[in-house]
Amino acid sequence: MQHTILIIDDEKDIRTALAGILEDEGYQVLTAESGAEGIECARQELPDLILLDIWMPGMDGLETLEKLKGQLPQITVIMISGHGTIETAVRATKLGAFDFIEKPLSLEKVLISVANALQLQKLKVENAELKRSASIEYELIGDSPVIVAMREQIRRVASVSTSVLISGENGSGKEMIACSIHCNSPRRERPFIVVHCSAIPAELIESELFGHEKSAFIGATSHKKGRFDQADGGTLLLDEIGELPLNTQLKVLRFIQNQSFERVGGIRCLAADIRIIASTTRSLKQDMASGKFSTDLYYQLSTILFRAPSLRERLEDIGPLVQHFVTHFFRREGGETKAFLPGALDKLQHYSWPGNLRELKNVVERILIVAPGRVISAEDIPDLSGEILIGSGHAPVHARSALRDAREDFEREFIIQKLEENDWNISRTAELIELERSNLHRKIKSYGIDVRR
């Protein structure tokens, strides 16, 4: 794509020379001889870059720059001057200039500065597109009453910094709700950091969250910043907050109350501006009653409560959700897209989806991989009432003759399902299915289950 560059300079010879140089490099060039003319041209043509002289009669370059940035804040401007001073360059930079070039102009310097400015502009566009894609990825899909109400609740609370607690079943979209709150908030340009509390050993969780000082414990050979440092100015999601040890819960509570924390082994209070969002699949009220969860932290978090609806509560959203997963799959993998016929969608709607959105996404991707044609019919949908799905790599139970084989098939798929329900956390899965962690590890290895997800 040909870039457009606007030159604003009262000297005709400078305008002509610069225009010739830039046109030889393949740029489209516009010119203006005054600040007022340049501002009007910029408003009409929206150039990719402006070269602006500082010393001009009437409205000088600094005043022109200030007005340009006021009307077109995304515009990139390079200042040029024959009488440059450090003070002038500093003021131009504060007003938003990308670079400052002194006369007599060096051809090499001009072309390098122009190329760098246009590259920065390209990176800004790509960054905005990545952020847009990320927000789409975490968009709440569907028009069911519960999702419409959820969007409205998000809209009402996104603008404040009050802590939020999101409850819901595994795979129901709690992280999507948290990210949607962040993306609709004034913090959207700042980090969104997720900490999966259940995946971090209890003895390391405080170092992971708050960082540590050198020699704070055995193995702490250097200073380390934690997730609270990374999230400064943005949002921190504490996923499965009920898994935090009680003493760590109290430190999170103190942070919410004071917006400050101490690193492990440190004595300094460090300030941070972070919105805390917590999520849980557990009953925190039951954990409070048994002394496993801080009552004060619960009431601090539950000022704003969200409940992620299960997929069986919003089966009418299956159609748009499937389309969303199909689009995401082929954007990631490439190839020709596939379409689900109404009969196929109807069959997907007649299932309770215990694994919620995560299970639906996995089933849709499995179908897209296994189904031979570009159109997905009801015949391509696996029998979701059984444990074994088409394309799982194992024959259906009735096709295996030995009782031992059938039992192994069932056990493998049972373990996979329970791991999916527990976010592939082996310790928690072992506890829930009442199996020693070492025994579960052996079964995972013997069945060839890939837990790196």
N, C-alpha and C positions, 0 to 999 in steps of 0.2 A: 504494500500500500504506500502511495506517495504521501510524504509528510508535507504539511503546509507551515511555512515560517513567515512571521510578520516582522518587518524591520521598521522601527520607529526612530527616525533621526532627522534633524532639521537640515543636515548637510547633504545636498544632492549627490555629491561625489561619493560619499560614504555609502549612501543607499545603493547607488549604481554598482559600486565595487563589490559590496557584500552580496547583492542580488546575483551578480554574475558568478561569483565563487560558488554560491549555494546551488544555483541552477545547474552548474556544471556537475555538481555532486548528485543531481537527480531530485532535488527538493523543489516544491512549488513555492514561489516567493510572492508575498504581498508587501507593499511599502506604504508608509505614512510619514508626513513631514512635521507632525505636531502631536502632542499628547492627546488632545481632544479627538483629532482625526484617528489616531491609533486606537483609542478606546472604542470608538464607534465601529471601526473596522473589525476589531477583535470580537465585539458583540455580534456582528453580522456573520463573520466567517468562522469563528471559533478555531483559530489556528492551533497547531500542536505545540508551537514554541514562539516566543517573542524575543527579539533582540532590541533592547531599549536603551537609547542614549540618555545619560544623566543630565547633561547641560544643554537645555533647549530653552528658547525664549517663551515667555508666558508660563504655561504649566510645565515645570521641569520633570525630569525622569522619576525622581523619588515620589513626587505627588501623583504622577501618572501610574507608577507601580502600586501605590496605596489604593488608588481608585480601581485599578484592574483587579487586584486581589479582593477588593470588597465586592465587586460585581461577578468576577469569575475566579473563585478561590482555587480551583483546580489547575488554572493556567500555569505554565512553566515559563519563567522569565530569566533571561541573561542580560545583565547590565553592562553597558560599554561606556567608557569615559576617557577623555584626554587629560583630565585634571583630577585624577582619582586621589583620594586620601584614605587613610585607614578608617577615620571616623565615617566617611561616606560609605565605604564598603561594609562596615559593621551595620550601619543603619539600613542599607539595602538588604542585607542578609536578614535582619530582624523583620523587615517588611515582607520577606518571603522570596527574595531573589535566589535563583539556583546557583549563579556564578557571577563573577565580576571580572571583566576583561578591560585592560587599559589600552588606549591608543598610543602609538600607532599599532594597528591591529596585526597580529601575527596570523597568517593563513592557517598554519598548523594548529595554533591555540584555538582559533575560532571553530575549526572543524571538529577537534577533539571535544570541546565543550558542548557543541551542538549534539554530537553523537551520544555523549554521556547523558545529556538532558533528555533526549528522546528515549534512551534506554531506561532511564528512571521512570519516565511516563509509561512505558510498556510494562514495567514491573508493577507499577501502581494499578494498572488495569488488570493484570493477571492476578494480583493479590485480591482485588475487589471481586473478581470472578470466583476465586477459590473460596472466599468468605461467603459469597452468594451460594455456591454449591454446597458448602458445609451447612448453611442454614436450611437449604432445601432438603438435605439428607436427614436433618432432624425436624423437618416439618411434620406437624400432626396431620396425618392423612385421614380423610373421611368426612362425612357430613351427618353422622349419627347424632342423636340428641346429646349423648354424653361427651362427644368430641366437640360439638359446637359450644357446649357449656364450658368445657375445658379451655378452649381458645379464649373465651370471654374472661374466664378467671385469670388466665395468664396475662391478658391485656391489662387487667386491673392492677395486678401486683408487680408487673415487670419494672415499673418506673421507680419503685422504692428499693431500699437495701435490706429490708427485714428478712430474717432467716426463714427458710421454707423447709417443711418436712413432706416428703412424697412417699406414700405407702402403696403397695400393690404386689401382685404375684410376680414370680420370675418371668422375665420375657415380656412383660406388659407395657414396656416403654417408659419406665421411670427416667432413664437417662435422656430420652427424647424430650420429655417434659422439662427437665432441668435445663437442657440446652436451648429449648424454645424460650424459656424465661430469660436466659442470658442474651439470646440473639435479639429479643425485643426490648432489651433494657438499655439505658445510657452506657452500660459497660460493654456493649457489643464489640467495640474495637479492641478491648483488652482481653487477656487470656481467659479461657474456660478450661480449668484443670479438674480432672477426674481422678479420685483416689479410690481404688477398690480395696476397702478395709479388710475384707475377708481373705484377700490374696497375699497379705503381708504378715509375716510372723509377728507375734505380739511383742517380742523383744526388740524388733526393729521399727515398729510403727511410729514411735515418737521421733526418731531420727528422720524417717521418711517425711513426716509431716512438718516438723519444725526445724530440721537440719541439726547439725551438731558442731561443736568446737573441736579443735585438734586435741587429742588425748582424752576426750570425754569418756571413752570406754576402750577396751582392748580392741585394736583394729582400726580405731579412728585416727589415722595417720595424717589427716589434713582437715581443714575447715570445709564444711559442706552446707550448702543452702538446701532448704526443703521445699515442699509443695506450697507452703504459705508464702515463701518468697516469690515463687513462680507465679502465683495467682494474684499478686499485689495489683490492685486497681480493677480486678476482674471478679470472677466467680469460681468458688471451689465446691465441687460436688463430692461429698463423703458418702460413697455408695456402701450400703450395708453398714450403717453407722453402729448398729447394735453389736457388731463384732469387735468394736474397740474395747480395750481393757478399761475398767472403771476409772483408773487414775488418768488415763488419756482423755476420757470423756470430760473430766473436770477441767483439764487444760483447754480443751475446745470451748467449754462453757466460758472460761475466763477470757478467752480471746473474743468471743461474741460480745461479751459485756464491755471489754476494754479496748478492743481492736489493737491488741498488742500481744506479743508472745516472747518466750525465751528459747534459745536453742539449747539442745541437750548439752549439759556441761557449761553453759554460759550463765552470765549474771545480768547482762544488759537486756532491757525491755525493748523490743523492736516493734515499731508501729507498722501496720499494714491496713490497707483499705480493701477489704474482701467481703463479698456477699457469700454467706455459707448456705448451701442447700444440702440437705441430707436425704437419703432414701433408705428404705428398709422393706424386706419381705416378712420380717418378724413382727410379732405383737409386742411393741415396746411397752405397752401398759402391763402386760404379763411380766416382762423383764423387770419393770419398775417394782412390781409387787414382790418379786423374788430377790430383789437387791442387785440385779445384773445391769440395770441401766439407771443413770442418774435422773432423779425426778426433776431437779432444777434444769438440767439440759433438755429434758423432754419438753417442759413448758416453755423454755426459751425458743426451741426449734418450732414448736407447734403453733406459734402465733399465726402462721399461714399454713394450712393443711391442704394437700392435694392427694387424691386417690386415683392412681392409674387404673382405668377400667380394664377388666379382662377382655380378651377377644370375643368370648362367647356373649358378652354384653353388647357387642357392636358388630354382629355378623353382617349387617347391611353394608359395612365398610370393606368387606372382603374384596369386592371388585376393584375399587381404587387402590387398595393396598397391594393387590397382586400386580396391577399395572405399574405401581411405583417400584416394586421389587424387580419386575421385568426390565424396566428402563435402567435401573441402577446396575443390574447384572450385565446387560449388553454394553453399557457405557464403560464398565470396568473390563469386561472380557473381549469386547469387539464382536464382529460377526453380524449376521442378519437377525433382526429381532423376531420374536415369535408372539403369537396372539392367543389368548384364552377364549374359547367359545363360551356362550352363555351356559350351556349344559355343564361345562367343566367348572365354571364359577359356582353354579348351583350345587354341584357335588361338594365343593369345598365349604359351602355354607352349612352343610348338614353334618358338621363335626364339631365337637366341643372345644378343641384346641387347648388342651391342658398346658402346653408350652407357650401359648399366646403368640405374640408377634414374631418372636425368635423361631418358634416351630414353623409358623406359616412361611417365613422367609426361607428357611432351610428346605421345606417341602417344595416351594416354588422353584428354587434353584436346582433341586434334584430333578424335577420334572423337565426343566429347560435343558438340562444336560442329557437326560435319557430319551425324551420323546424325539422320534426321528423327523417329524415334519415341522413346518413352520406354524401350523395351526394346532393348538392343544384342545382336544376333545375330551368328553367325559371318560372315554376309554383309556386316556393317558393318565388319569388321576389314580393314584394308588388306593388300595383299601385301607383307609385311615383308621378303621375300627380295630384293626389288628396291630400287633407290635412291629411287624416287619413291613417295610415299605419297598415298593418297586425301586430297583436301582441301588439297594443297600449293599449289594455284593453277595447276598446270601439267598438261598432258595427259600420259598415259603415253607412254613412248618409242615404242611401236609405233603410236601415233596420229599421230605427227609424220612427215611424208613426207620432209623434207629431212634429209640426214645432218648438216648444220650445226646444224639445230634440235635433233636428238637429242644431239649433242655438247654443245651449250649447256645442255640440260636436265641431262645427267649432271654437267657441270662445276659448275653452280649447286648441285645437291644435294650433290655431293662437298664443296664449300667449306663449305656449311652444316653438314654432318656433322662435318668437321674442326674448325670453329669451336666446335661444341657440345662435342666431345671435349676441347678446350683452354680451356673456360670463357670462350669468346668473346675470348680474348687474341689479337689480330691478329699481334703480333710473333712469338709462339711458333708460331702456326699457319703463318705464312709460312716460318719456319725448318724446320718439320717437313715441309712439302710442297715445300720447295726452290724457293720463289718469292720474288722481291724484295718487300719490304714495300709499296713504292709500287705495284707491279703488282697485289698482292692488294687494296689499297685501291680501285684502279680497277675491278677485277672485282666487288668488293662493291657499288660504286656502280652499275655498269652492270646488274647483276642485281637491283638493288633489295632487297638483303638488309639486314634491320634488325638491327644489332648492338647496339642499346641494350636489352639484356636483363639 
